[in-house]
């Protein structure tokens, strides 16, 4: 089992990363401001434009430390990858499955099933825990609709049909998403999912959470020897980690969405944590981003019982476990990919 090490987040825009022996050094204007031993890290996510030295990037690649760069506002820019450590036979099996309609649809179907299942149980959990504070009828109707889509997803025999069902489920789920918001509903008003740029605080946090989750999923896939750029549900596109986007689908409702709702409902974030632009875009500010990242790391340390393995693991290891299960499925060790079904 992979140990859950730490992810180092660089949130200051003027930090330049260098290598000193077995340490990563954070520099500002050529002055050292912090250093961290590399052996304690499994990932580094930088929101700085200053970048990193080639020697440091090479050290991360050789040690298997996932290094990714984003804009200060959280838009993904690039990942550093070293020589592939994946089993060539596993990747060949992945490519064959991606090119064959039936196996490709079978794997994508399991992931979409997991996503809709978890979306439904997110609504059910809110209905169970806060029945007196929410519109119970609206949540119950949305949950019933999602439940009705699950058998259709399980029988879908084409990617186009599967994507249509996923889109229908997303419309229902996000149509009831605002009912799960118990905090300041004036500030955290949610009408629909929007991005590039997000137009309200809820969408700003959802987009940021999805960026972090996609990074974790890409790292997990590469760590087990899979190609994060060749997916089953998401079409191939240069520079896009399509398989990471596939893998994160089933984790969006239970990990990213519930996390955002927790921050709102527990009043962890407020108006001062957001940057409201004249263009209408709404982004997390520096303070909001730091609070978000701190609690994201704390959430990843929380323990759950994995529904398939029946073992207790931290939330942060869920992408790695699912990547391992996907690899075993492609090798033929499992009859089918078991999605993460949260409840």
N, C-alpha and C positions, 0 to 999 in steps of 0.2 A: 504494500500500500504506500502510495506517495505521501510523504509528510507535508503538512500544510505550513509552508514557510511564509515569510512576509513578502508583501508587495510594497515597494518603495514608490511613493507618489511625489513627483516634483511639480509643485504648484506655482512656484515663483517663476515669472517669465524671464528672468535674467540669470538663471542658473546654468552653468556649463559643467558637464560631468567629465571627470578624468579618472584615470586608473593610477593607483599607487600601491604596488605590490598586490595584495589580496583584498584591497579596499576600493570602493567607489568613493570619490571625493567630489563634493559639491562646491563649486567655486562661483563667487560673485566678484566681478571686476578683478580677476586673478588672485583673489583672496579666498582661502579655504573657510567655509562656513560650517561644514559638517562632513563626516565620513562614516561609512557603514561597511562592515565585513561582507564580502560577496557570498560567503558560505551560508549566511543567514537569509539570503534573498532567493526567491524563485521567480520574481518578476519586477520590472521597473517600468513605470508609466510616466512619461515626461510631458508636461503641459507647457514647456518652455521652447521658445524659438531659438535659444542660444545653441542647443544641441549637445553633442558629446564628442569626445576625441575618438579617432579611429582605433587606437589601442584599447580603449574601454569597450567600444562596440565589439571588437574582436574577442575580448575576454568574456563578454556576455554570451556571444555565439558559441565559444568553445566550452563554456560551462553549462550550457542549456538554460541560461537565465533569459526569460522572455523580456525583450526590450522593445517598447513601442513609443512612438512620438505622436502627440496630438497637438492641435492648436490650443492656445490658452482657454478657449471656450469649449473644448472637448471634442472637436471634429478630428477623426482619425487621419493621420498623415502617412505613417510608414511603420513597419516592423523590421527588426534586425534578425535575420536568420543565418545560421551557420550551415555547415555541411549537413545534409540530411542524415539523421540517424535511423530513419525508418527502414523497416524490412521491405526490400524491393518486391517480394512476393505479396505482401499485404497491400502495397500501393497498386500493384498491377490488378489485384482483386477489386480494389476500390474503383479503378478506372473502368474495368469491365462492367461492374455493377452500374456505374454512372452512365455508361453508353447503352445499356440494355434496358428497354422500356419497362419490362416486368419487374426485375429486381430493383430498379431505381424507384418505381412507384411504390413498391412494397416498403422500402425504407422510409421514403418521404411520408407515406401514409401513417406509419407508426409515430413519426415526429409530430405530425399535425394532430393526430389523435391525442397525444400527450398534451399538446398545447391547449386544445379545446377542453379536455378533461380538467386540466388544472385551472383554466379560466372559470369553468363552471364552479369548481370547489372554492375558488377565491370569493365568488359571489355568495355561495352557500355559507362560508365562514362568516362573512359580514352579516348575513341574515341571522345566523345563529347567535353571534356575540352582541349584536346591536339592534335587535329587532324593534325596540321602541324608539330608535333614533333615525331610522331609515324608512324609505318607502318599500315596505315589505312586498307589496304586490308587484312593483316594477322589478325588483330583484328576483322574485320567484318566477315571473314570466320569462325573464332573460335566462335564468338557469334552466327552465324547462325547454326553452328553445335550443340552448346549447346541448342539452341532453338528447334532444331529438336529432341533432346533427351527427352525433357520435356513430350511430349505426351506418349512416350514409358514408361517413369518412372511412369506416372500417371496410366498406364494400367498394370504395372508389377504385377504378381500374385504369385511370389515366391521370397524368400530372395536371392537365388543364382542368379536369373535373375536380381534382383535389384542391387546386388553387382557388377555384370558385367557391368551394365549401369553406375553405379557410377564410376567404374574404367575407363570406356571409356571417361566419362565426365572429370575426373581428368587429363587424358592424354591430352585432347584437351586444357583444361584450363591452365595447367602448361606449355604446349607447347607454349602458347602465353603470358605467365606471364612476360617474359623479355621485351615485348613490352610496359609494363606499367612502366618500370624503366626509369626515366628521369635524374637521377643523374649520378654519375661517373660509367659508364658502364664497365670500366676496372676493378675497384674494385668490383662492384656489378654485375658481370657477373653471369647469371643464365642459366643453361642448363636443369636441371631436378630436381625434388624433391628428396632429400636424407637426411638421418638422422642416428643417432646412429653409428658414429658421423656425424654431418653435415660437408660438405666438402667445403663450401664457406660461405661468410658473409650473403648472403640472406637466405640460409637455416638455418644458426645459429639463425637469428632473427625470422624466421618463427617457428622454433622448440620452442624457448623461449616463443613466443606469444601463441602458442598452449598449452604449459604447464600452463601458467597463466589462459587462458580461460577455460581449463579443470578443474582447481581448482575452479574457479568461478561457473562453471556449477554443479560440485559435491556439492558445498555448497548450491546452489540454490535448488537442488533436495532434499537434506536432510532437508532443512528448510521447505519445504512444505509437508514432510512426506513420500517421495518416497525413494526407495532403489537405491542408485546411482550405485550399483554393478550389477544390473540385467537389461540388456538392451534388445533392440529389433533388431537393425541392427548389433551391435557388439556382438559376441558370448561371453558367460560367460567364464571368466578366473580368477583364484584365484588372488586376489590383484588388479584387474583392474576395475576401475569405468566405466563399459561398458555403462550404461545409460548416464553418463556425456559425454562420447565420442559421443553417439548418438545425444544428445542435442546440442553439440557444432558444429556439422556438418554444420548446416544451418548458423551458425554465423562465421565460418572460413573466407569466402571471404569478408564479409562486415565489420567485426570487426577486426580480426587478420591480414588478408592479406592487407587490405587497410591501417591499422595502420603502418605496416612494410613499405609499399610503401611511406607513408607520411614521415617517418623518413628518407628514402633514398632520396626522391625527394626534400625535404626541407633541405637536407644536415645537418641533426641533428647528424648523425653518420659518422665517417670517419675511415680511416685505423687504427688509434691509439686506437680505441675502440674495436679491435678484437685481439684475441690471436691465432696466426697461429702456429700450432704444427708441429713438424717434421714428424709425422705420416700422415699428410694431413688433420687432423681435424681442423676445425675453430670454435672458441667459442667466445662469448662475454667476453671481459675483465671486470675488476672491474668498470672502468669509463663508459664503454659502457652499462653495466648492470644498473648502477645507472641512466644514462640518459634515458634508455629505460623505467625503472620502473616509473620514475618521469612523463614522458609523457603518459604512460599507465594510470596512475591515473587521469591525466588531461583529457584524452580522455573519460574515464568513467563518467566524470562529464558533458560532453557535452550533450545537449538535442536534442532528436529527437521526431517525432510523430510516435507512434507505429502503424503499418499498419493495425492491427486487432482491437485494442481497440480505435484507433483514439484519443489517449490521449498523451500529451507530457510527456516524461519520460527521465531520464538520460540513456546514453548507458549502464552504469553499472548495471541498473535494468533489462535490457533485458533478461538475463538468468533467473532471478527470475520470470518475467512475463511469459516466455515460460514454466517454470516449473509449474507454477500455471495453465496454460492452459492445460498442459499435465495431471495434476492431475484431473482437471475437466472433461477431456475427459475420463479418466479411470473410474471416478465415474459415467459416463453416463450423465453428465450435458451438454456436447457438443456432436454433432453428429460425429465430427471428429476433430483430432488435427490440429489447424491452424498454420502452420509453419511461421516463421518470414520472410516475403517477402520484401526485401529492394529495394528501387529504388531512 
